[in-house]
């Protein structure tokens, strides 16, 4: 059994359901400390939702030009769901048919193990590198995300610590490790729209004002904009901006009462061609044009970011090709990740991890044959970035 697989199993056995780290960062921190890393634990959040963050850093060779590479990830996992539906216990690492099963196996404890073993191997071969190495870990990625990576990034920015490159270990592959990496992500913005009406008996509609009926023409217009990709056209890196309704609530539950209000939840996933302000303005224009009596509360969950081809993207692409022979695809698809926080203090951020087909599912798993190549890709990336400092 490889050291990477052993470490992955050790992490999977810890029931670190968000926001509980369950000792995972201690396991990783102990190994990093032996390599000369300075460890800093940053706790945040209320007593009943306490988040643990780890910032571990090892400075590059004294007097030499240095740049900082951060491996970033999360030790928390989503809840298991019904235990009886799992073929084996989610926190007992189990092998079947060449796969390692357990909650977090793919998202993202295998990546964390691969990070640390890649660093160990790199420092074994290059004991005094110019590259400054760091690990940023949180137990609040699968939760609200307000006491995790963003807290560490704010602390680093406040004290002027520079990050040049960041590799986030999120599962990004589609069919085979290395076939896709994320070099950016769309922004996310949610709206909670309340349409005000007048409640009353359904048999006397002239004494009521039905907010659902009032909103229907505006809804049709918003859907038409979305279906025609009319928010923006996207660009070579991003799909067109998308708008989707997630929930509509109205009524008392009785069939003979016109509702007094309707509440609509919706979300934008937007490209760099749009801004929160431009999208908000267009939505308000539609609602106002239909004469609606409404309130609308906006929440910006993250701005879009992009790392164009450059030193980090090229180092990762070459590392993947050298290890697997794959010409990786650059993508900005999918949901958000903690990379959105890191991108505010680091210009070059990519996400690279295992295949993502089983994440958050019952019987989450990773192919055992994927684990060592992932570690080797991280190790080759370290080698290439170190070589840049000697060029």
Secondary structure by P-SEA (a helix, b strand, c coil): ccaaaaaaaaaaacccccccccaaaaaaaaaaaaabbbbbbbbbccccbbbbbbbbbbbcccccbbbbbbbbbbccccccccccccccccccccccccccccccccccaaaaaaaaaaaaaaaaacccccbbbbbbbbccccccccccaaaaaaaaaaacccccbbbbbccccccccccbbbcbbbbbbbbbbbbbbbbcccccccccccccccaaaaaaaaaaaaaaccccccccccccbbbbbcccccccccccccccbbbbbbcccccccccaaaaaaaaaaaaaaacccbbbbbbbcbbbbbbcccaaaaaaaaaaaaccccbbbbbccccccaaaaaaaaccbbbbbbccccccccccccccccaaaaaaaaaaaaaaaaaaaaac
